[in-house]
Amino acid sequence: MKKIIFLDIDGCVLYHKGNLSTQLIAKPDLLPGVIEKLNEWDAAGHKIILVTGRKESMRKITEKQLSSVGVFYDQLVMGCNRGERILINDLKSDESLNVATAIELKRNKGLTEIKL
């Protein structure tokens, strides 16, 4: 079954280097396993939505940084403030189908250990 994957940028895709202004001026460093996982998920037909606390005014530079390290995605959602993110979804008639999952990663460890 195809999934929608919401993936944070700083600390999960790119190395988290501090505050927003530091992230913008620093050369982006891709974390381990990111391109491999994106390729795997794309080949499986999953939709990849990148989310970030970066401000909307930082969209162009964020897109440029992601492109420069070969990161591709279906959508980019800006302005998802720091802190807890909650996904609320309805159960389908087949209650054995899992419709919401959360995976918390240690910052800057990459995606090599992720199994969907």
C-alpha positions as CSV (number, residue, x, y, z in Angstrom):
1,M,0.0,0.0,0.0
2,K,1.3,3.4,-0.9
3,K,2.1,5.8,1.9
4,I,2.5,9.5,2.4
5,I,5.8,10.2,4.2
6,F,6.2,13.5,6.1
7,L,9.9,14.1,6.5
8,D,11.5,16.9,8.4
9,I,14.5,18.6,6.7
10,D,16.9,19.8,9.4
11,G,18.2,17.0,11.4
12,C,16.6,14.2,9.3
13,V,17.6,15.1,5.7
14,L,20.2,17.8,6.2
15,Y,22.7,18.1,9.1
16,H,21.2,20.4,11.7
17,K,23.7,23.2,12.2
18,G,21.9,25.5,14.6
19,N,19.5,28.4,14.2
20,L,17.8,29.3,10.9
21,S,20.2,31.9,9.8
22,T,23.1,29.4,10.3
23,Q,21.2,26.8,8.3
24,L,20.8,29.3,5.4
25,I,24.4,30.4,5.1
26,A,26.0,27.0,5.7
27,K,26.7,24.6,2.9
28,P,24.1,21.8,3.3
29,D,25.4,18.4,4.4
30,L,23.3,15.5,3.5
31,L,22.8,12.9,6.2
32,P,23.5,9.2,5.7
33,G,21.0,7.1,3.8
34,V,18.8,9.9,2.7
35,I,19.1,9.5,-1.1
36,E,18.8,5.8,-0.8
37,K,15.6,6.0,1.2
38,L,14.1,8.6,-1.1
39,N,14.8,6.4,-4.1
40,E,13.3,3.4,-2.3
41,W,10.2,5.2,-1.3
42,D,9.8,6.8,-4.7
43,A,10.1,3.4,-6.4
44,A,7.4,2.0,-4.1
45,G,5.1,4.8,-5.2
46,H,5.1,6.7,-1.8
47,K,4.5,10.4,-1.7
48,I,7.3,12.3,-0.1
49,I,6.4,15.6,1.7
50,L,9.3,17.5,3.2
51,V,8.3,19.7,6.2
52,T,10.4,22.3,7.9
53,G,10.2,25.0,10.6
54,R,12.0,27.3,8.1
55,K,10.0,30.4,7.2
56,E,8.2,30.7,3.9
57,S,10.5,33.6,3.0
58,M,13.4,31.0,3.0
59,R,11.7,28.7,0.4
60,K,14.0,29.6,-2.6
61,I,17.2,29.0,-0.7
62,T,15.8,25.8,0.9
63,E,14.9,24.5,-2.5
64,K,18.3,25.4,-3.8
65,Q,20.0,23.6,-0.9
66,L,18.0,20.5,-1.4
67,S,18.6,20.4,-5.1
68,S,22.3,20.9,-4.6
69,V,22.6,17.7,-2.7
70,G,20.2,15.7,-4.9
71,V,17.1,15.7,-2.6
72,F,13.8,15.3,-4.5
73,Y,10.3,15.3,-3.1
74,D,6.7,15.8,-4.0
75,Q,5.9,18.7,-1.8
76,L,7.6,21.1,0.5
77,V,5.7,22.5,3.5
78,M,7.3,25.5,5.1
79,G,6.7,27.2,8.5
80,C,6.0,24.1,10.6
81,N,7.2,25.6,13.8
82,R,9.5,23.8,16.3
83,G,7.9,21.5,18.7
84,E,5.5,18.6,18.7
85,R,3.8,17.7,15.4
86,I,0.6,15.8,15.6
87,L,-1.0,13.8,12.7
88,I,-4.7,13.0,13.1
89,N,-6.3,10.5,10.7
90,D,-9.5,8.5,10.6
91,L,-9.6,4.7,10.9
92,K,-10.7,3.0,7.7
93,S,-13.4,0.3,7.7
94,D,-10.6,-2.4,7.8
95,E,-9.3,-1.6,11.3
96,S,-6.3,-3.8,10.7
97,L,-4.9,-1.1,8.3
98,N,-2.5,1.2,10.1
99,V,-3.3,4.8,9.1
100,A,-0.9,6.8,11.2
101,T,2.6,6.1,12.4
102,A,5.2,8.3,14.0
103,I,9.0,7.7,13.9
104,E,11.3,9.9,16.0
105,L,14.9,10.0,14.9
106,K,17.9,11.0,16.8
107,R,19.1,14.3,15.3
108,N,21.6,14.1,12.5
109,K,21.7,10.3,12.4
110,G,20.2,10.0,8.9
111,L,17.7,7.5,7.5
112,T,19.7,4.3,7.2
113,E,17.9,2.6,10.1
114,I,14.3,3.5,8.9
115,K,12.0,0.6,8.0
116,L,8.5,1.4,6.7
